[in-house]
Amino acid sequence: MNNDGQIIASAKKRLHWLDYSKTIGMYLVILGHVKNNTLLLKSIIYSFHMPLFFFLSGFLHKRIGGGKFCTLLVKQLVIPFLIFNGLTLLTRIKDIQAYGLMAIYDFLRDFLESICLGEPPVGPTWFILSLIWMKIIMFILLKIREDFLSLLIIEIIWIAALTLHYTLDYPQIPNYFHIGSSLLGFPFYLAGVLLKLKYKDAEAWFKRMPWIIGLILICYVVGFLFNGFSSLEGCRVGNHVLLMYLTGLCGALLTIASTHLFKRPNKWVYVLSCGMIVILCTHGFLLNMSINKFHLLDLYSWGWYLYVIIGCGIIMLVEIPIILFCSRYFKWAIGGRKIF
């Protein structure tokens, strides 16, 4: 890989903005899954929170050999996916006691069918499925070409092909195993790889011309207003696929730019960043046992918004001991890594 592409791999200093960006993204995921959210709030969150995660995942992509790539893919994504979705078997404990092996057979059948249809038992883990496909696609592309210009051309061709597909009103891309959302979201992943290759240049560029941030904000607002609601999970692009890419990319860049303001590391932010998969797979249960269950205030009042904002923050704090527990006693659930 060229010198630009080696800067992250060789850097001894951790890029703390990555931890802050992932933590902000996870908070938005929790906030976006609160029931009775207004369409406006939900639309704002969905317009860029998943593009942000795919973008950051692309930025962290490493070019490694095939054997090590497969090992890490299974260790970091496949095993956690199977563990957290497999834990739904516990909800059928009474069936197992009553019907024995037949209940387990029914679970495995339903489990495989739901994954095939792109609807895993633990809904948010669709992101893991999509990320697996994106990593495989990126691995293949880097075997063919790895220079910035070639990857940029691939990015343009990929977006142009999807734009043509949606403009000509072809049937929606099938989403079995979430391949459809993977193909739709891959440009964000590739954009992260492109930023990684030119990170130092981009950082210097933004420092010389800070007004670019304002331009990106304007592009985001315009794109959002004209595109409406979009969701990568359901392959919903809004009014136009190009506007979806505009808002998603601009929203991701604005988040990254804002987290560059946090110069000092924070160990709890670091924990939340490392435990992203745990948060992804457990926040739904915490939400349904708290905010989604108890509506203490009138919906859509200022008090209700404050209740939701603070409540989601508390859920993030509750996730910290869960992540640390998994890291110490159940490390395969977080990709086999130990945080401290």
C-alpha positions as CSV (number, residue, x, y, z in Angstrom):
1,M,0.0,0.0,0.0
2,N,1.3,3.5,-0.7
3,N,2.6,5.9,2.0
4,D,-0.7,7.6,2.4
5,G,-2.4,4.3,3.2
6,Q,0.2,3.4,5.8
7,I,-0.3,6.3,8.1
8,I,-3.0,4.7,10.3
9,A,-1.4,1.3,10.4
10,S,1.9,2.7,11.5
11,A,0.5,5.3,13.9
12,K,1.4,4.7,17.5
13,K,-1.0,7.3,18.8
14,R,-4.7,6.2,18.9
15,L,-7.0,8.4,16.9
16,H,-9.4,9.3,19.8
17,W,-11.9,11.0,17.4
18,L,-12.8,7.4,16.2
19,D,-13.8,6.5,19.7
20,Y,-15.9,9.6,20.1
21,S,-17.5,9.2,16.7
22,K,-18.5,5.6,17.4
23,T,-19.9,6.5,20.8
24,I,-22.0,9.3,19.3
25,G,-23.2,6.9,16.6
26,M,-24.2,4.3,19.2
27,Y,-26.1,6.9,21.2
28,L,-28.0,7.9,18.0
29,V,-28.8,4.2,17.4
30,I,-30.4,4.0,20.9
31,L,-32.2,7.3,20.4
32,G,-33.5,6.2,17.0
33,H,-35.0,3.0,18.4
34,V,-37.1,4.8,21.0
35,K,-40.7,4.1,20.3
36,N,-43.0,7.1,19.5
37,N,-40.2,9.2,18.1
38,T,-41.3,12.0,15.8
39,L,-40.8,11.3,12.1
40,L,-38.5,14.3,11.9
41,L,-36.2,13.2,14.7
42,K,-36.1,9.6,13.3
43,S,-35.4,10.9,9.8
44,I,-32.5,13.0,11.0
45,I,-30.9,10.1,12.9
46,Y,-31.5,7.6,10.1
47,S,-30.1,9.9,7.5
48,F,-26.5,9.5,8.7
49,H,-26.0,7.2,11.7
50,M,-25.6,3.9,9.8
51,P,-23.6,5.7,7.0
52,L,-21.3,6.9,9.8
53,F,-20.7,3.4,11.1
54,F,-20.0,2.0,7.6
55,F,-17.7,5.0,6.9
56,L,-15.7,4.5,10.2
57,S,-15.5,0.7,9.5
58,G,-14.0,1.5,6.1
59,F,-11.5,3.8,7.7
60,L,-10.4,1.0,10.0
61,H,-10.2,-1.5,7.2
62,K,-6.8,-3.3,7.1
63,R,-5.2,-4.9,4.1
64,I,-4.1,-8.3,5.3
65,G,-3.6,-11.8,3.9
66,G,-6.5,-14.1,3.1
67,G,-5.9,-16.5,5.9
68,K,-5.7,-13.8,8.6
69,F,-8.6,-11.9,7.0
70,C,-10.9,-15.0,7.3
71,T,-9.8,-15.6,10.9
72,L,-10.4,-12.1,12.0
73,L,-13.8,-12.0,10.1
74,V,-15.0,-15.1,11.9
75,K,-13.6,-14.0,15.3
76,Q,-14.7,-10.3,15.2
77,L,-18.0,-10.5,13.4
78,V,-19.4,-14.0,12.7
79,I,-19.0,-15.5,16.2
80,P,-20.5,-12.4,18.0
81,F,-23.4,-12.5,15.4
82,L,-24.1,-16.2,16.2
83,I,-23.7,-15.7,19.9
84,F,-26.1,-12.8,20.4
85,N,-28.7,-14.2,17.9
86,G,-28.3,-17.6,19.5
87,L,-29.1,-16.2,22.9
88,T,-32.7,-15.8,21.7
89,L,-32.9,-19.5,22.4
90,L,-33.2,-18.6,26.0
91,T,-36.6,-17.1,25.3
92,R,-37.8,-20.6,24.3
93,I,-36.7,-22.3,27.5
94,K,-40.2,-23.4,28.4
95,D,-40.6,-24.9,24.9
96,I,-37.4,-26.9,25.4
97,Q,-38.6,-28.2,28.7
98,A,-41.8,-29.3,27.2
99,Y,-40.8,-30.5,23.8
100,G,-37.0,-31.2,24.1
101,L,-35.0,-31.6,20.9
102,M,-38.0,-30.7,18.7
103,A,-38.1,-27.2,20.2
104,I,-34.3,-26.8,19.5
105,Y,-34.9,-28.0,15.9
106,D,-37.7,-25.5,15.4
107,F,-35.5,-22.7,16.8
108,L,-32.6,-23.6,14.4
109,R,-35.0,-23.7,11.5
110,D,-36.5,-20.3,12.3
111,F,-33.1,-18.9,13.0
112,L,-31.7,-19.9,9.6
113,E,-34.8,-18.8,7.8
114,S,-34.9,-15.4,9.4
115,I,-31.2,-14.8,8.6
116,C,-31.7,-15.9,5.0
117,L,-34.6,-13.3,4.7
118,G,-32.3,-10.6,6.2
119,E,-34.3,-10.4,9.5
120,P,-32.0,-11.9,12.2
121,P,-33.7,-12.5,15.6
122,V,-31.7,-9.7,17.2
123,G,-32.8,-7.0,14.7
124,P,-29.8,-4.6,15.0
125,T,-27.4,-7.3,14.1
126,W,-28.3,-6.8,10.5
127,F,-25.4,-4.3,10.6
128,I,-23.0,-7.1,11.4
129,L,-24.3,-9.1,8.4
130,S,-23.8,-6.1,6.1
131,L,-20.4,-5.4,7.5
132,I,-19.3,-9.0,6.8
133,W,-20.3,-8.6,3.1
134,M,-18.6,-5.2,2.8
135,K,-15.3,-6.5,4.3
136,I,-15.3,-9.3,1.8
137,I,-16.0,-7.0,-1.1
138,M,-13.3,-4.6,0.0
139,F,-10.8,-7.5,0.4
140,I,-11.4,-8.5,-3.2
141,L,-11.1,-5.0,-4.5
142,L,-7.8,-4.4,-2.7
143,K,-6.5,-7.6,-4.3
144,I,-7.2,-6.0,-7.7
145,R,-6.3,-2.4,-7.2
146,E,-5.3,-0.5,-4.0
147,D,-4.3,3.0,-5.2
148,F,-6.5,6.0,-4.4
149,L,-7.5,6.9,-8.0
150,S,-8.6,3.4,-8.9
151,L,-10.7,3.1,-5.8
152,L,-12.2,6.5,-6.4
153,I,-13.2,5.4,-9.9
154,I,-14.8,2.3,-8.4
155,E,-16.7,4.5,-5.9
156,I,-18.1,6.7,-8.7
157,I,-19.1,3.7,-10.9
158,W,-20.7,1.9,-7.9
159,I,-22.9,5.0,-7.1
160,A,-23.7,5.6,-10.7
161,A,-24.9,2.0,-11.2
162,L,-27.1,2.2,-8.1
163,T,-28.4,5.6,-9.2
164,L,-29.3,4.1,-12.6
165,H,-31.0,1.1,-10.9
166,Y,-33.2,3.3,-8.8
167,T,-33.8,5.9,-11.5
168,L,-35.1,3.3,-13.9
169,D,-37.4,2.0,-11.2
170,Y,-36.1,-1.6,-11.3
171,P,-37.4,-3.9,-8.7
172,Q,-35.8,-3.4,-5.3
173,I,-32.5,-5.2,-4.8
174,P,-33.2,-8.5,-2.9
175,N,-32.1,-8.3,0.7
176,Y,-31.5,-11.9,1.5
177,F,-28.7,-12.1,4.1
178,H,-28.8,-8.3,3.9
179,I,-26.9,-8.4,0.7
180,G,-29.1,-5.6,-0.7
181,S,-28.3,-3.2,2.2
182,S,-24.7,-4.1,1.9
183,L,-24.5,-3.2,-1.8
184,L,-26.3,0.1,-1.0
185,G,-24.2,1.0,1.9
186,F,-20.8,-0.1,0.5
187,P,-20.0,3.4,-1.0
188,F,-19.9,4.7,2.6
189,Y,-17.5,2.0,3.5
190,L,-15.3,2.7,0.5
191,A,-15.4,6.4,1.2
192,G,-13.9,5.6,4.6
193,V,-11.1,3.7,2.9
194,L,-10.5,6.6,0.6
195,L,-10.3,9.0,3.5
196,K,-7.8,6.7,5.2
197,L,-5.6,6.8,2.1
198,K,-5.5,10.6,2.1
199,Y,-6.2,11.3,5.8
200,K,-3.2,13.6,6.4
201,D,-4.0,15.6,3.3
202,A,-7.7,15.9,4.2
203,E,-6.9,17.0,7.7
204,A,-4.5,19.7,6.5
205,W,-7.1,20.8,3.9
206,F,-9.8,21.3,6.5
207,K,-7.4,23.2,8.8
208,R,-6.5,25.6,5.9
209,M,-10.2,26.0,4.9
210,P,-12.4,25.6,7.9
211,W,-15.3,27.2,6.0
212,I,-15.6,23.8,4.2
213,I,-17.4,22.6,7.3
214,G,-20.1,25.2,6.8
215,L,-20.5,24.1,3.2
216,I,-20.9,20.5,4.2
217,L,-23.5,21.5,6.8
218,I,-25.5,23.4,4.1
219,C,-25.2,20.3,1.7
220,Y,-26.5,18.1,4.5
221,V,-29.5,20.3,5.3
222,V,-30.4,20.7,1.6
223,G,-30.0,17.0,1.0
224,F,-32.1,16.0,4.0
225,L,-34.9,18.4,3.3
226,F,-35.3,17.2,-0.3
227,N,-34.7,13.5,0.3
228,G,-36.9,12.7,3.3
229,F,-36.7,9.4,5.3
230,S,-34.1,6.8,4.3
231,S,-33.0,3.6,5.9
232,L,-30.1,1.4,4.7
233,E,-31.6,-1.5,6.7
234,G,-34.7,-1.7,4.5
235,C,-32.9,-0.4,1.3
236,R,-35.1,2.7,1.5
237,V,-33.2,5.5,-0.2
238,G,-35.8,8.3,0.2
239,N,-36.7,10.5,-2.8
240,H,-33.4,10.0,-4.6
241,V,-30.4,7.7,-4.0
242,L,-27.9,10.5,-4.7
243,L,-29.5,12.7,-2.0
244,M,-29.2,9.7,0.4
245,Y,-25.5,9.5,-0.3
246,L,-25.1,13.2,0.0
247,T,-26.8,13.4,3.4
248,G,-25.2,10.3,4.7
249,L,-21.7,11.3,3.7
250,C,-22.1,14.9,4.9
251,G,-23.6,13.8,8.2
252,A,-20.7,11.4,8.7
253,L,-18.1,14.1,7.9
254,L,-19.8,16.6,10.3
255,T,-19.7,14.0,13.1
256,I,-16.0,13.3,12.5
257,A,-15.2,17.0,12.3
258,S,-17.0,17.7,15.6
259,T,-15.2,14.8,17.3
260,H,-11.8,16.3,16.3
261,L,-12.5,19.0,18.9
262,F,-12.1,16.4,21.6
263,K,-8.4,16.3,22.0
264,R,-8.1,14.3,25.2
265,P,-8.9,10.6,25.5
266,N,-11.6,9.3,27.8
267,K,-11.5,5.7,29.1
268,W,-15.3,5.3,29.3
269,V,-15.7,6.5,25.7
270,Y,-12.9,4.0,24.8
271,V,-14.9,1.2,26.5
272,L,-18.1,2.2,24.7
273,S,-16.2,2.3,21.4
274,C,-14.7,-1.2,21.9
275,G,-18.0,-2.6,23.0
276,M,-20.0,-1.4,20.0
277,I,-21.3,-4.9,19.2
278,V,-22.5,-5.4,22.8
279,I,-24.4,-2.1,22.7
280,L,-25.8,-3.0,19.3
281,C,-27.2,-6.3,20.5
282,T,-28.3,-5.4,24.0
283,H,-29.7,-1.8,23.9
284,G,-33.1,-3.0,22.6
285,F,-33.7,-5.0,25.7
286,L,-32.7,-2.1,27.9
287,L,-34.9,0.3,26.0
288,N,-37.9,-2.0,26.2
289,M,-37.4,-2.4,29.9
290,S,-37.2,1.3,30.5
291,I,-38.0,4.2,28.1
292,N,-40.2,2.2,25.7
293,K,-42.1,0.7,28.6
294,F,-42.7,3.7,30.9
295,H,-44.1,6.8,29.3
296,L,-43.8,9.1,32.3
297,L,-44.6,12.4,30.4
298,D,-46.8,13.6,27.6
299,L,-45.5,12.5,24.2
300,Y,-43.7,15.1,22.2
301,S,-43.6,17.6,25.0
302,W,-40.3,19.3,26.0
303,G,-40.3,17.2,29.1
304,W,-40.7,14.0,27.0
305,Y,-37.7,14.9,24.8
306,L,-35.6,15.6,27.8
307,Y,-36.7,12.3,29.4
308,V,-35.7,10.4,26.2
309,I,-32.4,12.2,25.7
310,I,-31.3,11.7,29.4
311,G,-32.7,8.2,29.4
312,C,-30.7,7.1,26.4
313,G,-27.6,8.6,28.0
314,I,-28.3,6.5,31.1
315,I,-28.6,3.4,29.0
316,M,-25.2,4.1,27.5
317,L,-23.8,4.3,31.0
318,V,-25.5,1.0,31.9
319,E,-23.8,-0.6,28.9
320,I,-20.3,0.1,30.3
321,P,-20.4,-2.7,33.0
322,I,-22.1,-5.0,30.6
323,I,-19.2,-4.5,28.1
324,L,-16.6,-4.9,30.8
325,F,-18.2,-8.1,32.0
326,C,-18.2,-9.5,28.4
327,S,-14.6,-8.4,28.0
328,R,-13.6,-10.3,31.1
329,Y,-15.8,-13.4,31.1
330,F,-17.4,-13.6,27.7
331,K,-14.8,-12.1,25.3
332,W,-16.0,-14.0,22.2
333,A,-19.1,-11.9,22.4
334,I,-17.0,-8.8,21.6
335,G,-14.8,-10.3,19.0
336,G,-12.4,-12.1,21.3
337,R,-10.8,-8.9,22.5
338,K,-10.0,-7.8,26.1
339,I,-10.5,-4.1,26.7
340,F,-8.2,-3.7,29.7
